[in-house]
Amino acid sequence: LRQALPVPPPDTSLDADARRLAAGVARGDEKTFQELYDRYQERLFRLGLVLARGNSTLAGEMAQSVFVIAAAKLRTVENEEHLWNWLARVGRQQIIKWQRRASADAASLSTEPFPDSATANPDHVLEETLDGALVQVEASDQQIVEWFYFDGLSHQQIAGRLGLTTKAVSTRLDRARAWLRTRVQRSLADEL
């Protein structure tokens, strides 16, 4: 009797497409690079917004830097998740590098110790306000927000976990973001 070899899982079109994009970028193919950019720019920008705590300028710069680095260093990937993780890791590294540089610049400019102040750090106030608003979001939407922003899951991965379509996940994320934005803006306006 011949023993059957294990059958590898079917190759998804997303995974094959991710490998094609990485190989094309590695070859320097401009059309493939443009496709990579079109596919991941918005997602990288959203990640940048989270990492940069809402600083859209820094988020945009992060996304652009990721694509510059991808053009120079992206080679091969195993699947779509691997490609996204590579892009996200480069983005996180860029944000950390800029934050360190900004801290070093601020430290070198400061010759006096910081005065004691009763006022809270604006980033801290924003974080507390956002945390307070996040716990008030519907539990199902709160889970989607946490998976997307904190765990880095894609719309497709969240949809698979919840048995929803990716469009439904996108719609629920948009709704939760709009609710959070309104709630945070109201809370901050009340403090002024």
N, C-alpha and C positions, 0 to 999 in steps of 0.2 A: 504494500500500500504506500502510495506517495502521500506525504503530508502536505497539506495546503499551506501556502505561504500567507501570512496575514496581509490583508488588503489595506493599503493606506487609505486614510479618509479622502473623500473626493476633494479635489482642488476647487476652491470657490473662485468665482470670477474676480472678486475683490482682491484676493490674494495674488492671483496671476497678474492682475492689473498693477498691483503694487510692485511686484518684481519687475514688470515691464517698465514702469516709471523709473525705478531706481537704476535699472540698466541703461535706459535712455539718457538720464541725467549724467550718469558716469561717463557715457560716450560723448557728452557735450551737445546732445541733440536739443536745439532750442525749442522745437515744437513740444517735445516731451516735458522739458522744463516748464514751459508755459502751462501745460496740462497739470503738472504737479502744483504749480502756483495757484491756478484756478481752483483746484480741488481742496487745497489745505490752507489757503490764505485766511479765510474767514475763521476757520476753526483755531488756527494759531493766534489770530488777533484776540479771540475770546479768551483763550488760555492766557495770553499776555495781559489782558484786562484783570483777570483774577490775580495773577502773580504780581502785577504792578499796582494792585489795589485801586483799580479804576482809572489809572493814568493812561488815557488813550494815546498820548504821544509816545510814551515809553512802550506801550503794547504794540503800536505800529512799527516802531523801530526794532523791537524784538522780532516781530514776524519777518521784516525785511532781512535782518541779520541771519535768521535761520535759513532763508533761501540762498543768501550769498554763501553761507557755509555748506549748504547742501550741494550747490553747484560745484564746489571745490572738493568736497569730501564724501558725499553719498556714493556708496558703491553697490552693495547687494543687500537685499532684505529677504526674509523668509516668507512674510505674509503682510497683510494690510496693518495688522496690529503692530508688528515689528517696525514698519515704516513710520506709523504715527508715534510710537514710543521714541524712535530715534529723533524725529522732528521736535517732539515735546521736550526731550532731554536737552537738546541743543538750546531750545528756548529758555528753559529753566537756568541753564548755565549762563546764558547771556544776561538774564535779569540779575542773577547773583553777582556776576562780574560788574554790572553797572551800579548795583547797590553798594558793593564794596568800594568802588571808585568814588561814588558820591559821598560815602562816609569818610573816606580818606581826604577828599577835597574839603569837606565841611570841617574836619578836624584840623587840617592845615590852615584854614582861614580863621579859625577861632583862636584868639589869643587870651580870651577871658573865659573863666568858667561860666557855665550856664547859670543864669539867675534862678533862684527858687521861684516857682510860680505856682499859683493855685489852679491855673488853667490846665486842662487836660491836653494831651497830645492829640492833634486833630485825627491822625490815623487811628488812634485808640478809640476815640469817640465814634468814628465811622464804623470800626469793627464791632463795637458794642451795640451800636444801633442796628447794624446788619444782622448780628447774631440774634438780637431780640426780635427782629422782624422774621428771621428765618424760622424760628420756633413757632410762629403764628401761621405759617403757610400750611395748607392742607397736608396731612401726613404723607399721602401718596406723591404729591408734587414735591414735598420736602426731600423724599428719598431720591427722586429723579435729579433734583438739584445737587444733592450731595454726591450721587454717583457720577454726574457729569463734571462738576467743578472740583470736587475733592479727590475722587477716585480715578478721574480721567477716563471714564468709560465713554465710548462713542454712542451716538444715537442708536445705531444698530445693536450694540451690546445691551443697552438698556431695554430696547424693544424686545430682544430675545428673553431677557430675564422676566419681563412683565407680560409677555404675550401680546404686545401691541405692535402697531406699525411704526416705522421710523417717523412718519409724518405725525402720528399721534404724540410721540415723544417730543418732537420738535415743537408742536403746538403747546403742549403742557409746559415745556421749558420756557417758551415765549411768554405764556400767561404768568408763570411764577416770577419770571424776571420783571415783567411789567408791574406786578403787584408789589414785589420787593422794592423796586425803584420808587414807586409812589409812596410806599410806607416810610422808606428811609428819608426821602425828601421832606415829607410832612414832619417827621420826628426832628430832623435837623432844623427845619424852619421854626418849629416850636421853641427850640433852644435859643434861637437868636433874639 
